[in-house]
Every structure is written in C-alpha cells, then in structure tokens.
Amino acid sequence: MPPTTRVPIVSTKAEMKPASRTRTEDIRLQLADEIVKGDLTPGTQLDEMGLAARFKVSRTPIREALRQLETSGLVELKPHRGCFVTYLSAEKLQEMFVAMAEMEAICAGLAAINMTRKERRDLEALLEALAEPMRKGDPQRYHELNEEFHNAIYAGSHNSYLADLTLATRRRLAPFRRAQFRTLGRLARSQAEHTDIVEAILRGDRDAAAEVMRSHIDTVRNAFDTYVEQL
C-alpha cells in the first residue's frame, strides 16, 4: 500500500463551512497584503509594540503573525534587532513559481493514478464548493477553498515526501497566490482550470493531469503579474 500523507483534506460538504479566522490570521493577511502591494517596502522594520497599538491587540498575536510571515519569506526576524520586511526579487519569485508548477504537476499526475474512489469524490465535492464563492465574487473564501482543493490533490498523490515539499513551497507563495484572485475575471478562469484538472484526474490520465496543472500554475503567476501591474 502506498504511504499516506499528512496533508489534510476535506471530505464532506458539512466540513466545508467557512472557519472563523483568528485575530492572528487577520493580522497576518493584512500585513501580507501590504507587503505584496508594496505599502510596506523591503527593509521596513515591523515594530511589535507599534503593530499591537495599530491592531488594538496584545503583542502575542502580533508575534505569532510575524512568525508566520517569516515562514512565507516575507519578513526576516533578526535576533536582538527586530523584524524587517525582506526583499524578494522578481527573478526569485519566478524561480519559486516554476518549482511550484513542476511539483504540483507531479502531484496531479500521481493523483490521477493513485487516488481512491473516496478521494476522487471528495475532490469533486471541493470543486463544487468552489463554485459558490466564484459566483459571489468572494476572493477570500475562494482562496480558502482553493487551498483545500490543492491539499486534496497533494494527499491524493500518496507520496508524503512530495506532498510535504509542495506544501512548504506553496506556503511561501501563498500571499502572492491569494493576491491574484483580485484580478478581474480570475475566479471564473480559475474554476474552469480546476474543472480541467479534476476531469483529467477522474479519467486517470496522468500526463493530462500533470499538463493542465502545470498550465494552471503558470496562469496563476501571470495573473499575479497582472494584479501587480494594476496597483
């Protein structure tokens, strides 16, 4: 039997209800948006006390939000000096997206031949769930379900090592991937791409699943570039 992965998936529609975000998550998302948009420029120091006053919270959720941002590579925590916004070059971001596309393509290809019947049903349910925030024009909820959709494919690869590597890379790119959903018409196009991915996986077509997933991530990168140009 192939090893199972630790990447969580959602298995029923009842479990797809929106989870209430914590204050830490709200702060992390707000700061990530400001960094991605350039409102917080590279080298800017993020002072815990100042941020606590701004968000009207204690320093504890601020400290945790900054730790999470460091995981994404958006800030650097320097001992005895503080937290600073990092500089991520266009070339580095491009390299990360290329790596992401290849790893997700492999996951999708393996999912096409390794997913169980239940995992395939769960993936179809997630695709259906994504349709609601697409119709409502809700990019944040779409992003949340999109994370679950890709998690399900990582899990369906039945290669835990690959799933862990892919998830780690996606976490670093998460703020940039989330931003692209604000591009006009992107939700509908993303849903169409997801549909192609699911259809290839359900057919058990490894090559097609890998190709459409690779194309999907390339489109994500292009959509993010468009978003940045519109700022």
C-alpha positions, 0 to 999 in steps of 0.5 A: 500500500502506498504511504499516506500523507499528512496533508489534510483534506476535506471530505464532506460538504458539512466540513466545508463551512467557512472557519472563523479566522483568528485575530492572528490570521487577520493580522497576518493577511493584512500585513501580507497584503501590504507587503505584496502591494508594496505599502510596506517596502523591503527593509521596513522594520515591523515594530511589535509594540507599534503593530499591537497599538495599530491592531488594538491587540496584545503583542502575542498575536502580533508575534505569532503573525510575524512568525508566520510571515517569516515562514512565507519569506516575507519578513526576516526576524533578526535576533536582538534587532527586530523584524524587517520586511525582506526583499524578494526579487522578481527573478526569485519569485519566478524561480519559486513559481516554476518549482511550484508548477513542476511539483504540483504537476507531479502531484496531479499526475500521481493523483490521477493514478493513485487516488481512491474512489473516496478521494476522487469524490471528495475532490469533486465535492471541493470543486463544487464548493468552489463554485459558490464563492466564484459566483459571489465574487468572494476572493477570500473564501475562494482562496480558502477553498482553493487551498483545500482543493490543492491539499486534496490533490497533494494527499491524493498523490500518496507520496508524503515526501512530495506532498510535504515539499509542495506544501512548504513551497506553496506556503511561501507563495501563498500571499502572492497566490491569494493576491491574484484572485483580485484580478478581474475575471480570475475566479471564473478562469480559475474554476474552469482550470480546476474543472480541467484538472479534476476531469483529467484526474477522474479519467486517470490520465496522468500526463493530462493531469500533470499538463493542465496543472502545470498550465494552471500554475503558470496562469496563476503567476501571470495573473499575479503579474497582472494584479501587480501591474494594476496597483 
